[in-house]
């Protein structure tokens, strides 16, 4: 579905601010913080249309809006399609670990920098490395015991599910991908978002993933995964 330029800007602002503050975003909030050139009533109308189209949800009557999985997906994909990996110190350090195939150090550093659960699968050695369960747990707003069980089960079963990435990326790899909620091929919890990439390194291949809350910092994560893509080609 094609959104108008104004609807796109309002949707991006609503998702970005929800990620930052963790509270439903209202038309009044957007009017106070952005200049869309329209009054609150028109912003409210745009939010209603975005809700009807499935990008936003209204958890309570007369409350603000929160992103749906479709809204998160729209937001994340726009960032990943435009974000380029930078040559910053962090990215260069991660790139060096990638080229050295220092997988334990790489996942530990990625988890530390992104505040997410990081996973690497060395295809050649058929070995999985994962680090940052505490970061994953801390990134989530727990609501039910079932949600906790679902996330823990996903962590335990990662070793078996990572083989599905071969079907997604093939032998030649591709650009990093974002999976929101139940669209993820390696997690079942609706609370999670997964960013994954396939990297060729010195004739071998490794799959990398970062797993966390749907409120993760997509821009920072995109920068890391894009820069690693460039590092793997060197």
TAWO-V330112 format. One record per residue. RES is the residue in one small letter. OMEGA is omega in degrees with one decimal (* if undefined). Layout:
((RES:OMEGA) (RES:OMEGA))
This chain:
((x:178.3) (x:176.2) (x:174.6) (x:179.8) (x:-179.2) (x:179.2) (x:178.6) (x:179.9) (x:179.8) (x:179.0) (x:179.8) (x:179.0) (x:-178.9) (x:180.0) (x:-178.6) (x:-178.0) (x:175.7) (x:176.6) (x:-177.2) (x:-171.3) (x:178.0) (x:179.5) (x:176.9) (x:-176.4) (x:-177.4) (x:176.9) (x:178.0) (x:177.8) (x:-178.4) (x:179.2) (x:-178.9) (x:-172.5) (x:-177.7) (x:175.6) (x:177.5) (x:179.9) (x:-180.0) (x:-178.6) (x:179.6) (x:-179.1) (x:179.0) (x:175.3) (x:178.4) (x:178.4) (x:177.5) (x:178.2) (x:177.9) (x:178.9) (x:178.3) (x:176.2) (x:178.2) (x:-179.9) (x:173.8) (x:-179.1) (x:-178.9) (x:176.6) (x:178.5) (x:-174.2) (x:-179.6) (x:178.0) (x:179.2) (x:176.9) (x:174.9) (x:-178.0) (x:172.3) (x:-179.8) (x:168.3) (x:175.7) (x:178.6) (x:178.1) (x:175.9) (x:-178.5) (x:178.4) (x:-179.0) (x:-177.0) (x:-178.2) (x:176.5) (x:177.8) (x:-176.8) (x:179.5) (x:-177.0) (x:-174.9) (x:175.3) (x:177.6) (x:-178.8) (x:179.3) (x:-178.0) (x:-176.9) (x:-178.8) (x:-178.9) (x:179.1) (x:179.0) (x:178.4) (x:178.6) (x:177.7) (x:178.4) (x:177.4) (x:-177.8) (x:177.8) (x:-175.3) (x:179.0) (x:-169.7) (x:178.5) (x:179.3) (x:-178.9) (x:-178.2) (x:177.5) (x:-179.8) (x:177.6) (x:179.8) (x:-179.6) (x:-176.3) (x:-175.4) (x:-176.2) (x:-176.4) (x:169.6) (x:-179.0) (x:-175.7) (x:174.2) (x:174.6) (x:175.2) (x:-175.1) (x:-176.7) (x:-177.1) (x:-179.2) (x:-178.8) (x:-178.4) (x:177.3) (x:178.6) (x:-175.3) (x:171.7) (x:176.5) (x:178.7) (x:177.6) (x:178.0) (x:-179.2) (x:-178.0) (x:-177.4) (x:-174.1) (x:173.7) (x:-173.0) (x:-179.9) (x:-178.8) (x:176.8) (x:-179.7) (x:178.5) (x:178.3) (x:-179.7) (x:-178.5) (x:-179.3) (x:179.1) (x:178.7) (x:177.5) (x:-179.3) (x:-177.7) (x:-173.7) (x:-178.9) (x:-176.9) (x:-177.7) (x:-171.7) (x:-175.3) (x:-179.6) (x:179.9) (x:179.4) (x:179.0) (x:179.3) (x:-176.7) (x:-172.8) (x:-177.9) (x:-176.4) (x:-175.5) (x:179.1) (x:-176.2) (x:179.8) (x:176.9) (x:-177.3) (x:178.4) (x:178.2) (x:-177.0) (x:174.7) (x:-172.9) (x:174.9) (x:-178.1) (x:178.2) (x:-175.7) (x:175.9) (x:179.8) (x:-177.3) (x:177.4) (x:-178.1) (x:-169.0) (x:169.4) (x:-178.0) (x:171.5) (x:-175.1) (x:177.6) (x:177.1) (x:-172.4) (x:174.7) (x:-177.4) (x:177.3) (x:176.6) (x:177.1) (x:-179.9) (x:177.2) (x:173.0) (x:178.2) (x:176.6) (x:172.2) (x:-173.7) (x:179.6) (x:177.3) (x:174.4) (x:176.6) (x:179.6) (x:177.0) (x:-174.7) (x:-178.8) (x:179.4) (x:-179.8) (x:177.6) (x:179.6) (x:179.9) (x:-176.2) (x:177.8) (x:-179.3) (x:177.1) (x:177.1) (x:178.4) (x:-178.8) (x:-178.2) (x:-179.1) (x:-174.3) (x:*))
